[in-house]
Amino acid sequence: MKNTDVAIVGSGLSSLVSAALLATEGVKVSIFEQNYLPGGCTSSYWRKGYTFDSGATTIVGFDDGMPMKIFSDRTGIDFHLRKLDPPMQVHMPDKKVLTRYNDINSWIKEAETYWGGDAELRKFWKEMHQVSKRVWKVSGQQTQFPPSKAKDLISLVKNFKPGQLKLVPEVFKTVQQEIDNYKLNDLKHFKQFINEQLLISAQNFAEEVNKPFGAAALCYTNYSNYYADGGLMGLIQPIIDYLEEMGVDLMLRNPVENISKENGGYSLKTKKGEFTSKYLISGIPVNNTVQLCDFEIRRSNTSKIMPSEKLYSAFQMGIGFKGRLNSEAIHHQILLDNKIQELDAESFFLSVNHPKDKFRAPEGHSVANISMHIRNPGNTRFEKEDVVERVLKELDQRNLIKRDSVDYLHSSTQFSWEKWTNRAFGFVGGYPQYYSIKPWQMIDARIDGDKAYQCGDSTYPGQGIPGVALSGMIAVEKLKADWL
């Protein structure tokens, strides 16, 4: 039986962040991953000469005070990234294209070319941007949130800044209420634009997403967006290299089958044997964590586990095609004039390789990832060939990817996600934002109130690269505050 200080279940980004931060302080760490590749939903795979990303994930969070910048500074890991400007283009239902410029004023001018120069429109985006800046500033200052022990409250007080209080009343407002307040409901396609932009970053619509989370979601293109050569694995690999250098044991193809308490620590039964640890961090969804744990988990966490009906998976397509995308952006959201009935979807997301990335496609070719949401993945069934046909038609008609240029294509549903990540229902994108769940009511990092901790996109603050990175940091901070 092998021993370690901290056993980490799963090798998604939140797990890797936790492992690296602990290793930096000399803690012995072992990571258990069921797949043959690390990274979870932030990974890449190879097919027919093309490198596809696991999802159409955008790389953000490296600005000052944001989670990935804090993480990079603490570990000294150097990420070799290409800055994107513009970060994204949005293709409206009437086929017009809006460029989500990095600069907020440039974006507002672009929005005015489509929706008109209404002063209320400018005020709305200025307000959202200001609130988003406050969100990221506060989240970087309060890394023991949400509080579940008295020591967390002491930390909150210690790190308190007067400006943090400005966010409290905003939590009780929804994005829809802000749209109502600025009288923007009647602008052409504005509500669809807002809802679909929220869906890719907050996993829900304007009526459910609170203003602070909504502001961060709607304005993420107004922060530095990046691309990693080689795909998302190019983001993960520097962390893997650092972990190897620090002596962290990353065990691939070694799923954890059961976790029990033993001798004041934890015993893990895995495919390749039994291991013991003083502490435990689970980076897999809470839905999966509770299935592994043969000990009592805090009621405050288990009562917040979301069923399939409240979650999303993703329908995904990978396309290898001849030539390049005729666009200055590599990320595109396509808003549909007629929804894809099989999925009740009003948009899909397209990401292609950077034209200077020579690693992901053969010479003269490009690679594309396409994704759209699948509601209630545990119970939704559909004919994926019909969805593939609709997507190819949209791409062709919008002069993004011509049908006759496609040289390779594959598609997958929630069942592929479940097989790839082993996540319950194949759900991805984290727990959606719901207005009834305030930030301090989201799932906390403490699993059992003892020495087990949770991180990942089912815990506070939720999905996305900066979100899961912050959750990994919070798990470490709480473990250290409790025991180290």
C-alpha positions in Angstrom: 0.0 0.0 0.0 1.5 3.3 -1.1 1.3 6.5 1.0 1.0 10.2 0.1 0.3 13.4 1.8 -2.5 14.6 -0.5 -4.5 12.3 -2.9 -6.1 14.2 -5.7 -8.9 12.6 -7.7 -9.0 13.6 -11.4 -6.6 15.7 -13.4 -8.8 18.5 -14.6 -7.4 22.0 -14.4 -8.7 22.6 -10.9 -6.9 19.4 -9.7 -3.7 20.4 -11.5 -3.8 23.9 -9.9 -4.3 22.4 -6.5 -1.5 19.9 -7.0 1.0 22.5 -8.2 0.3 24.9 -5.4 0.7 22.2 -2.8 3.9 20.9 -4.5 5.3 24.4 -4.4 5.1 24.2 -0.6 6.8 20.8 -0.4 3.7 18.7 0.0 3.8 15.1 -1.4 1.0 14.8 -3.9 -0.4 12.0 -6.0 -3.0 12.4 -8.7 -5.4 9.7 -9.9 -6.8 10.0 -13.4 -9.0 7.5 -15.1 -8.2 8.7 -18.7 -5.0 8.1 -20.7 -4.6 11.9 -21.0 -4.6 14.5 -18.3 -6.6 17.7 -18.3 -10.2 16.5 -18.2 -12.4 18.9 -20.1 -9.3 21.1 -20.7 -7.5 18.7 -23.0 -6.8 17.7 -26.6 -6.9 14.5 -28.7 -5.7 13.4 -32.1 -7.7 12.1 -35.0 -6.5 11.5 -38.7 -3.7 14.0 -38.5 -5.7 16.7 -36.7 -5.5 17.8 -33.0 -8.9 18.5 -31.6 -9.7 20.2 -28.3 -12.0 18.4 -25.8 -14.2 21.5 -25.9 -14.5 24.9 -27.4 -12.9 26.5 -24.3 -11.5 30.0 -24.4 -8.3 30.8 -22.4 -8.8 33.8 -20.0 -7.8 34.6 -16.5 -4.2 35.8 -16.9 -4.8 39.5 -16.3 -3.5 41.1 -13.0 -5.5 39.9 -10.0 -7.2 37.0 -11.9 -6.8 33.4 -11.0 -4.4 32.1 -13.6 -2.1 35.1 -13.2 -2.0 34.5 -9.4 -1.3 30.8 -10.0 1.4 31.6 -12.5 3.1 34.0 -10.2 3.0 31.6 -7.2 4.4 28.7 -9.1 6.6 30.4 -11.6 5.1 28.4 -14.5 5.5 30.1 -17.8 2.6 29.7 -20.2 3.5 30.3 -23.8 0.3 31.8 -25.2 -0.8 34.0 -28.1 -3.0 37.0 -27.2 -6.2 37.2 -29.3 -7.7 40.5 -30.5 -10.5 40.3 -31.3 -11.4 37.4 -28.9 -14.6 36.5 -30.7 -17.1 37.3 -33.4 -20.9 36.8 -33.0 -22.9 36.0 -36.1 -26.3 37.3 -35.7 -29.5 35.6 -36.9 -29.8 38.1 -39.8 -26.2 37.0 -40.9 -24.6 40.3 -39.8 -21.4 39.9 -37.7 -20.5 41.7 -34.5 -16.9 41.7 -33.4 -16.4 41.4 -29.6 -13.4 43.7 -29.4 -11.1 43.4 -26.4 -11.4 47.1 -25.6 -14.7 47.9 -24.0 -15.2 51.2 -25.8 -14.4 49.6 -29.2 -17.0 46.9 -28.3 -19.6 49.5 -27.4 -19.1 51.3 -30.7 -19.5 48.0 -32.5 -22.7 47.3 -30.6 -24.0 50.7 -31.6 -23.5 50.0 -35.2 -26.0 47.2 -34.9 -28.4 48.3 -32.2 -28.1 52.1 -32.6 -26.5 54.8 -30.5 -29.0 54.7 -27.6 -27.4 56.1 -24.5 -29.0 53.3 -22.4 -27.1 50.7 -24.4 -23.8 52.3 -23.7 -24.7 52.7 -20.0 -25.6 49.0 -19.8 -22.3 47.8 -21.2 -20.3 50.3 -19.1 -22.1 49.1 -16.0 -21.6 45.4 -16.8 -17.9 46.1 -17.4 -17.4 47.9 -14.1 -19.2 45.2 -12.1 -17.1 42.5 -13.9 -13.9 44.2 -12.9 -15.1 44.4 -9.3 -16.0 40.7 -9.4 -12.5 39.6 -10.4 -10.8 41.9 -8.0 -12.8 40.7 -5.0 -12.6 37.0 -6.0 -8.8 37.2 -6.1 -8.8 38.8 -2.6 -11.2 36.4 -0.9 -9.8 32.9 -1.5 -11.6 31.3 1.5 -15.1 32.0 0.1 -17.7 30.8 0.6 -17.3 30.6 4.4 -18.2 27.3 6.1 -16.1 27.7 9.3 -15.4 30.5 11.7 -11.8 30.8 10.4 -13.2 31.6 7.0 -15.0 34.6 8.4 -11.8 35.7 10.1 -10.1 35.5 6.7 -12.9 37.4 5.0 -12.5 40.2 7.6 -8.8 40.2 7.3 -8.9 40.5 3.5 -11.9 42.9 3.5 -11.7 46.1 1.4 -14.5 48.7 1.5 -15.2 48.3 -2.3 -16.2 44.6 -1.8 -19.5 45.6 -0.2 -20.6 47.2 -3.5 -21.1 43.7 -4.9 -23.5 42.5 -2.2 -26.7 44.3 -3.4 -25.8 43.4 -7.0 -26.2 39.7 -6.2 -29.9 40.3 -5.7 -30.4 41.6 -9.2 -30.6 39.5 -12.4 -29.2 40.3 -15.8 -32.8 40.5 -17.0 -33.6 43.1 -14.5 -30.7 45.2 -15.8 -32.0 44.8 -19.3 -35.4 46.0 -18.1 -33.8 48.9 -16.2 -32.0 50.1 -19.3 -35.1 49.5 -21.5 -33.3 47.2 -24.0 -35.8 44.5 -24.4 -37.1 45.7 -27.7 -33.7 45.9 -29.5 -33.6 43.5 -32.4 -32.1 40.1 -31.3 -30.7 41.7 -28.2 -32.3 39.3 -25.8 -31.1 36.3 -27.8 -27.6 37.7 -28.0 -27.5 38.2 -24.2 -29.0 34.8 -23.5 -26.6 32.9 -25.8 -23.6 34.8 -24.6 -24.5 34.0 -21.0 -25.1 30.3 -21.9 -21.5 29.8 -22.9 -20.1 31.3 -19.8 -22.7 31.0 -17.0 -24.7 28.1 -18.4 -28.1 29.9 -18.0 -30.2 32.8 -19.3 -30.7 36.4 -18.2 -33.7 35.6 -15.9 -31.6 33.2 -13.8 -28.1 34.7 -13.8 -27.3 37.2 -11.1 -25.7 40.5 -12.1 -22.2 39.9 -10.9 -21.8 36.5 -12.5 -23.6 37.8 -15.6 -21.3 40.8 -15.8 -18.2 38.5 -15.7 -19.8 36.2 -18.3 -20.8 39.0 -20.7 -17.5 40.9 -20.4 -14.9 38.1 -20.5 -14.0 39.1 -24.0 -13.0 42.5 -22.6 -10.1 40.8 -20.7 -7.1 39.3 -22.3 -8.0 36.2 -24.3 -5.3 33.7 -25.4 -4.6 30.8 -27.6 -2.2 27.9 -26.8 -0.4 26.3 -29.7 -1.2 22.6 -30.0 -4.6 23.2 -28.5 -5.8 23.2 -24.9 -3.1 20.6 -24.1 -0.7 23.5 -24.7 -2.2 25.2 -21.7 -2.0 22.0 -19.6 1.4 20.7 -20.6 3.5 23.4 -18.7 1.6 22.5 -15.5 2.3 18.8 -16.1 6.0 19.5 -16.7 6.1 21.5 -13.4 4.4 18.7 -11.5 6.9 16.2 -12.8 9.8 18.5 -11.9 8.3 18.8 -8.4 8.0 15.0 -7.9 4.2 14.8 -8.1 3.0 11.3 -9.0 0.4 11.6 -11.9 -1.1 8.2 -12.5 -3.0 7.9 -15.7 -5.5 5.1 -16.5 -5.9 4.6 -12.8 -9.5 5.4 -11.8 -10.4 5.6 -8.1 -13.1 3.0 -7.3 -13.8 3.7 -3.6 -12.6 6.1 -0.8 -12.9 5.4 2.9 -11.6 6.9 6.1 -8.7 5.1 7.7 -6.4 5.9 10.6 -7.2 9.6 10.6 -6.7 9.8 6.8 -8.2 8.3 3.7 -7.8 4.9 1.9 -8.3 4.9 -1.9 -9.0 1.7 -3.8 -8.0 2.2 -7.4 -7.6 0.0 -10.5 -3.9 -0.4 -9.8 -4.0 -1.0 -6.1 -4.7 0.7 -2.7 -3.3 4.0 -1.5 -3.5 6.0 1.7 -3.3 9.7 2.2 -3.5 12.2 5.0 -5.7 14.5 3.0 -8.0 14.3 0.0 -9.0 16.7 -2.8 -11.6 15.7 -5.3 -11.4 17.5 -8.6 -14.3 15.5 -10.2 -17.9 16.7 -10.0 -19.7 16.5 -6.7 -22.2 14.1 -8.4 -19.3 11.7 -8.9 -17.5 12.4 -5.6 -20.4 11.2 -3.5 -20.5 7.9 -5.4 -16.9 7.2 -4.4 -16.9 8.3 -0.8 -17.7 5.6 1.8 -18.0 8.1 4.5 -20.4 10.9 5.6 -20.4 14.0 3.4 -21.6 17.4 4.7 -25.3 17.7 4.3 -24.8 21.3 3.1 -23.0 19.9 0.1 -25.1 16.9 -0.8 -28.3 18.9 -0.6 -27.0 21.1 -3.4 -26.2 18.3 -5.9 -28.0 19.1 -9.1 -29.9 16.4 -11.1 -29.7 15.9 -14.8 -32.7 18.2 -15.3 -30.7 21.2 -14.2 -27.5 20.4 -16.1 -26.1 20.6 -19.6 -23.9 18.4 -21.7 -22.6 19.3 -25.1 -23.1 18.1 -28.7 -19.7 18.4 -30.3 -18.3 18.2 -33.8 -14.7 18.0 -34.9 -13.9 19.1 -38.5 -10.7 19.0 -40.4 -10.9 21.2 -43.5 -8.8 22.6 -46.4 -7.7 26.2 -46.2 -8.3 28.8 -43.5 -11.3 30.5 -41.9 -12.0 33.7 -43.6 -12.0 35.8 -40.4 -9.8 37.7 -38.1 -11.2 35.8 -35.1 -10.7 32.2 -34.2 -13.8 32.0 -31.8 -17.3 32.4 -33.2 -20.7 32.2 -31.8 -23.4 31.6 -34.4 -26.9 32.7 -33.4 -29.7 30.9 -35.4 -32.8 32.4 -36.9 -34.5 29.0 -36.6 -33.5 26.9 -33.6 -32.1 23.4 -34.0 -35.2 21.5 -32.8 -33.5 18.3 -31.7 -31.6 20.3 -29.0 -33.8 23.3 -28.6 -30.6 25.2 -29.5 -30.5 28.8 -30.7 -26.8 29.0 -31.2 -23.6 27.0 -31.5 -19.9 27.8 -30.8 -17.1 27.4 -33.3 -13.3 27.5 -32.5 -10.5 27.0 -35.0 -6.8 26.8 -34.7 -4.7 29.9 -34.8 -3.3 30.4 -38.3 0.2 30.5 -36.9 -0.2 27.2 -35.0 1.5 24.6 -37.2 0.9 21.7 -34.8 -2.8 20.9 -35.0 -3.4 20.4 -38.8 -1.6 19.3 -41.9 -0.1 22.0 -44.1 -2.8 23.9 -45.9 -5.5 22.6 -43.6 -7.3 23.8 -40.4 -9.1 22.2 -37.5 -12.4 23.3 -36.0 -14.3 22.4 -32.8 -18.0 23.0 -32.7 -20.2 22.7 -29.6 -23.8 23.3 -28.5 -25.7 22.7 -25.3 -27.7 19.5 -24.6 -30.3 20.2 -21.9 -31.0 17.4 -19.3 -28.3 15.1 -20.7 -29.4 12.1 -18.7 -32.8 12.0 -20.5 -32.3 13.7 -23.9 -32.0 11.5 -27.0 -31.7 12.7 -30.6 -30.5 11.8 -34.1 -27.1 13.4 -34.3 -26.9 13.1 -38.1 -29.7 15.7 -38.4 -27.8 18.1 -36.2 -24.6 17.6 -38.1 -26.4 18.4 -41.4 -27.8 21.6 -40.0 -24.5 22.8 -38.6 -22.7 22.1 -41.9 -25.4 24.1 -43.7 -25.1 27.1 -41.4 -21.3 27.1 -41.8 -21.5 26.9 -45.5 -24.2 29.6 -45.9 -22.3 32.0 -43.6 -19.0 31.4 -45.6 -17.2 30.1 -42.5 -16.4 26.5 -43.6 -17.5 25.5 -47.1 -19.0 22.0 -47.2 -16.7 20.9 -50.1 -13.6 21.9 -48.0 -14.4 19.4 -45.3 -11.8 16.6 -45.3 -12.6 14.9 -42.0 -15.6 15.0 -39.6 -16.7 13.4 -36.4 -19.4 14.1 -33.9 -20.2 13.2 -30.3 -23.0 13.5 -27.7 -23.2 13.4 -23.9 -22.3 9.6 -24.0 -18.9 10.4 -25.4 -18.3 13.0 -22.7 -19.4 10.4 -20.1 -16.9 7.9 -21.5 -14.1 10.5 -21.9 -14.4 12.2 -18.5 -16.6 9.7 -16.5 -18.7 12.7 -15.4 -22.3 11.9 -14.3 -24.7 12.1 -17.2 -21.8 13.3 -19.4 -22.6 16.8 -18.1 -20.0 19.5 -18.8 -19.7 23.3 -18.3 -20.2 23.1 -14.6 -23.2 23.9 -12.5 -25.4 26.5 -14.2 -26.1 29.8 -12.4 -29.5 29.9 -10.8 -30.8 33.1 -9.2 -32.1 31.1 -6.2 -28.5 30.1 -5.4 -26.5 33.0 -4.1 -22.6 32.9 -4.3 -22.3 32.1 -0.6 -24.8 29.2 -1.0 -22.8 27.4 -3.7 -21.0 24.2 -2.9 -18.1 24.7 -0.6 -14.6 23.2 -0.8 -15.0 21.2 2.4 -16.4 17.7 1.7 -16.7 16.2 5.1 -15.7 18.9 7.5 -12.5 16.9 8.2 -9.6 16.5 5.7 -11.4 16.1 2.4 -11.9 18.9 0.0 -13.6 19.5 -3.4 -12.7 21.7 -6.4 -13.8 21.9 -10.0 -16.7 23.4 -11.9 -19.5 22.0 -9.6 -18.2 24.1 -6.7 -17.9 27.9 -6.2 -17.3 29.9 -8.4 -18.2 27.6 -11.3 -17.1 26.8 -14.8 -14.4 28.3 -17.2 -10.7 28.4 -16.9 -10.5 31.2 -14.3 -13.4 29.7 -12.4 -12.0 26.2 -12.0 -8.5 27.6 -11.3 -9.9 29.7 -8.5 -11.7 26.7 -7.1 -8.4 24.8 -7.0 -6.8 27.7 -5.1 -9.7 27.8 -2.7 -9.4 24.1 -1.9 -5.7 24.5 -1.1 -6.3 27.6 1.0 -8.9 25.9 3.1 -6.8 22.8 3.5 -3.9 24.9 4.6 -6.0 27.0 7.0 -7.4 23.8 8.6 -4.3 21.7 8.9 -1.0 23.0 7.6 
